[in-house]
Each structure stands twice: as C-alpha cells, then as structure tokens.
Amino acid sequence: MSQASARIGPNAVTRLAEALAAVRGAEGARAVFDRAGLAHRLARPPDRMVEEVEVIALHAALRASLPAAEAHDVARDAGDRTAAYLLEHRIPRAMRAVLPRLPARLAARVLLMAIGGHAWTFAGSGQFEALPGFPVRFAIAGGPLARGVVSAVPACAYYAATFEGLFRALVHPAARVVETACEAAGAPRCIFEARWQARKSV
C-alpha cells in the first residue's frame, strides 16, 4: 500500500483526543490538534478510516507539545483506550471466550494471526510481521508512529499499550508488551515483545 493511499482506523485519533482531555482538559487537547492542523477532527470525531498523514501529524504534535514523559503516558493511555474499544466492539465474542482458555502460547499465536490480518487498519503503509520463536515477538516496519522521528527511546507507546491490552485480555492477564527496538532510535524496524509469567503448578 502506498503512503498516499494508506488509511488508519479512527481510534488513533479519537482515543488520543480522550487521553489528552483527561490530563490537559479540552483546551489542552485543542492545542495539540490545532498544532497538527486537525482541529476539525476534534470538533467532529471521525467514525471511519482517516488518512495516515493525519495520524503522523497528530502524534508528532503530541511529542512537540508535551514533555516527553507526559507525551509517552498520554500515548499509552490512548493505547489502553483503543484496546478496550477493540475488545468491546471489534473482537468477536467467540474469540473473547475461547482464547483465554487456551494455553497462552497458542492463544498468542492465534491473536497474532488476527492482528496480522487487520494490520492495515493500524500500520497504514507500514508492514506488520509476526516473528518466529519464543518469547512472542512481532514487528512493524515503516509504521506511522516512528516515521521521521529521531529519539533515544522507543516512540511507539501507543502501539505497545494497545497490544498489551489485547494480550492481557485474550492471552494472559499478566502480559506485558515492550517495544525492544524502534526505527525512531535507529533500528531497521520496530520490534515488540510480549512477556508473561507462566502460572506455577500447584
């Protein structure tokens, strides 16, 4: 998919607006959206796919407007909210019922297949790949959150939190998802690792 035609689901915009308003209020959220040139999206939240360039501009405005630690926390909160929305409205009920009953590694494999099948809705023109082996790892190359960003630390907190919410609900309640490499920090692609503590037998 070309960057010119790539689109991303509206959660990347609407949940960030909610997370910003929660810590900065309506005026603070408006300042970030104004900086991104997306004030109209705040006034009329999108209910369908948005252009990838809008998501890039919005997350860039977030990083430019807030201190780094606060921007990271807002992005994570937006990811948490996105995961909750997906679980409520987009993940089939059968999957929500069955996956938590499976062995965690198997559930993770099924979940990653589902994520890969819908990667175009969050990665835009980037490429998602589930990596072989254990621990569970997956990558996004050319994704919108790290594109054009230069950072000493990983820049995709929104993705990490979204994936973590899904893994906790569907794979293991103690799952954590950590971005171990990021294009913004010079890596060839962004890599995420899902970790959880195996349950001890009684």
C-alpha positions as CSV (number, residue, x, y, z in Angstrom):
1,M,0.0,0.0,0.0
2,S,1.4,3.4,-0.9
3,Q,1.8,6.2,1.7
4,A,-0.5,8.4,-0.4
5,S,-3.4,5.9,-0.2
6,A,-2.8,4.5,3.3
7,R,-5.5,4.9,5.9
8,I,-5.7,4.1,9.6
9,G,-8.6,3.3,11.9
10,P,-10.1,6.3,13.7
11,N,-9.1,5.1,17.2
12,A,-5.6,6.5,16.6
13,V,-7.3,10.0,16.6
14,T,-10.4,9.6,18.8
15,R,-8.7,7.8,21.7
16,L,-5.8,10.2,21.7
17,A,-8.3,13.1,22.0
18,E,-9.8,11.4,25.0
19,A,-6.4,10.7,26.6
20,L,-5.3,14.3,26.1
21,A,-8.6,15.7,27.5
22,A,-8.2,13.5,30.6
23,V,-4.9,15.2,31.6
24,R,-4.9,18.5,29.8
25,G,-8.6,19.3,29.5
26,A,-10.5,20.4,26.4
27,E,-8.2,23.4,25.8
28,G,-5.1,21.3,26.1
29,A,-6.4,18.7,23.6
30,R,-7.4,21.5,21.3
31,A,-3.9,23.0,21.4
32,V,-2.4,19.7,20.2
33,F,-5.0,19.1,17.5
34,D,-4.5,22.7,16.3
35,R,-0.8,22.2,16.1
36,A,-1.4,19.1,13.9
37,G,-3.8,21.0,11.7
38,L,-6.6,18.7,12.8
39,A,-8.9,20.9,14.8
40,H,-11.8,19.7,12.6
41,R,-11.2,16.1,13.9
42,L,-11.6,17.3,17.4
43,A,-14.8,19.1,16.7
44,R,-16.2,16.2,14.6
45,P,-14.5,12.9,15.7
46,P,-14.0,10.6,12.8
47,D,-16.1,7.4,12.6
48,R,-14.2,5.8,9.7
49,M,-10.7,5.4,8.4
50,V,-8.5,8.5,8.3
51,E,-5.5,9.3,6.2
52,E,-2.2,8.0,7.5
53,V,-0.7,11.5,7.3
54,E,-3.2,12.7,9.9
55,V,-2.0,10.2,12.4
56,I,1.6,11.0,11.8
57,A,0.9,14.7,12.2
58,L,-1.1,14.2,15.4
59,H,1.4,12.1,17.2
60,A,4.2,14.5,16.1
61,A,2.2,17.3,17.6
62,L,1.7,15.4,20.8
63,R,5.5,14.9,21.2
64,A,6.2,18.5,20.3
65,S,3.6,20.0,22.7
66,L,4.1,17.9,25.9
67,P,7.1,17.0,27.9
68,A,8.5,13.6,26.8
69,A,7.3,11.6,29.8
70,E,3.8,13.1,29.7
71,A,3.5,12.5,25.9
72,H,4.5,8.9,26.5
73,D,1.9,8.5,29.2
74,V,-0.8,10.1,27.1
75,A,0.1,7.8,24.1
76,R,-0.1,4.8,26.4
77,D,-3.5,5.9,27.8
78,A,-4.7,6.3,24.2
79,G,-3.5,2.8,23.5
80,D,-5.3,1.4,26.6
81,R,-8.5,3.1,25.5
82,T,-8.0,1.7,22.0
83,A,-7.6,-1.9,23.3
84,A,-10.7,-1.5,25.4
85,Y,-12.7,-0.3,22.4
86,L,-11.5,-3.1,20.2
87,L,-12.3,-5.7,22.8
88,E,-15.8,-4.3,23.2
89,H,-16.7,-3.6,19.6
90,R,-14.3,-5.4,17.2
91,I,-13.1,-8.6,18.7
92,P,-15.6,-11.4,18.0
93,R,-17.4,-12.7,21.1
94,A,-16.3,-16.3,20.3
95,M,-12.6,-15.2,20.3
96,R,-13.0,-13.3,23.6
97,A,-14.5,-16.5,25.1
98,V,-12.1,-19.1,23.7
99,L,-8.7,-17.5,23.6
100,P,-8.3,-17.0,27.4
101,R,-9.0,-20.8,27.9
102,L,-6.2,-21.8,25.5
103,P,-2.5,-22.3,26.5
104,A,-1.0,-18.9,26.5
105,R,1.4,-19.6,23.6
106,L,-1.3,-21.0,21.4
107,A,-3.6,-18.1,22.3
108,A,-0.8,-15.7,21.4
109,R,-0.3,-17.3,18.0
110,V,-4.0,-17.1,17.2
111,L,-4.1,-13.5,18.3
112,L,-1.1,-12.5,16.2
113,M,-2.7,-14.1,13.2
114,A,-5.8,-12.0,13.8
115,I,-3.7,-8.8,14.3
116,G,-1.7,-9.5,11.1
117,G,-4.9,-9.9,9.2
118,H,-6.0,-6.5,10.2
119,A,-2.6,-4.8,10.3
120,W,-3.6,-2.4,7.5
121,T,-6.1,-0.7,9.9
122,F,-3.3,0.4,12.3
123,A,0.0,0.2,10.4
124,G,-1.1,2.1,7.3
125,S,1.6,1.7,4.7
126,G,3.9,0.0,7.2
127,Q,4.4,-3.8,7.3
128,F,3.4,-5.9,10.2
129,E,5.2,-9.3,10.8
130,A,4.9,-11.9,13.5
131,L,8.4,-13.2,14.3
132,P,9.1,-16.9,14.9
133,G,10.1,-18.4,18.1
134,F,9.5,-17.6,21.8
135,P,9.2,-15.2,23.5
136,V,6.4,-13.8,21.4
137,R,7.7,-11.1,19.1
138,F,6.3,-9.1,16.3
139,A,7.5,-6.1,14.2
140,I,6.2,-3.1,12.3
141,A,8.5,-1.7,9.5
142,G,7.8,1.7,8.2
143,G,4.9,2.4,10.6
144,P,3.4,5.8,11.0
145,L,4.3,6.5,14.7
146,A,8.1,6.2,14.2
147,R,8.4,7.6,10.7
148,G,10.5,10.6,10.5
149,V,11.1,10.6,14.3
150,V,14.5,10.8,15.9
151,S,14.5,9.6,19.6
152,A,16.9,8.0,22.0
153,V,14.0,5.8,23.3
154,P,11.2,3.9,21.6
155,A,8.5,6.1,20.2
156,C,5.6,3.7,19.7
157,A,4.0,3.7,23.2
158,Y,0.5,3.8,21.6
159,Y,1.1,0.5,19.8
160,A,2.7,-1.1,22.8
161,A,-0.2,-0.2,25.1
162,T,-2.8,-1.3,22.5
163,F,-1.1,-4.7,22.0
164,E,-0.7,-5.1,25.8
165,G,-4.4,-4.6,26.4
166,L,-5.3,-7.2,23.9
167,F,-2.7,-9.7,25.2
168,R,-3.9,-9.2,28.8
169,A,-7.5,-9.8,27.9
170,L,-7.0,-12.7,25.5
171,V,-3.7,-14.4,26.3
172,H,-2.6,-13.9,29.9
173,P,-3.7,-11.4,32.5
174,A,-0.2,-10.5,33.5
175,A,1.1,-10.0,29.9
176,R,3.3,-7.0,29.2
177,V,4.3,-5.8,25.8
178,V,7.6,-3.9,25.5
179,E,9.0,-2.2,22.4
180,T,12.5,-3.5,22.3
181,A,13.7,-1.8,19.1
182,C,12.4,1.3,17.3
183,E,13.0,2.9,14.0
184,A,13.0,6.3,15.8
185,A,16.1,5.1,17.7
186,G,17.8,3.9,14.6
187,A,16.6,0.3,14.4
188,P,15.6,-1.1,10.9
189,R,12.1,-1.8,12.2
190,C,10.1,-1.5,15.4
191,I,10.0,-4.8,17.4
192,F,7.6,-5.6,20.2
193,E,7.9,-8.4,22.7
194,A,5.0,-9.9,24.7
195,R,6.0,-11.3,28.1
196,W,4.2,-13.0,30.9
197,Q,4.9,-15.1,33.9
198,A,4.0,-18.7,33.5
199,R,1.4,-19.9,36.0
200,K,3.0,-22.1,38.7
201,S,1.6,-25.6,39.1
202,V,0.1,-26.4,42.5
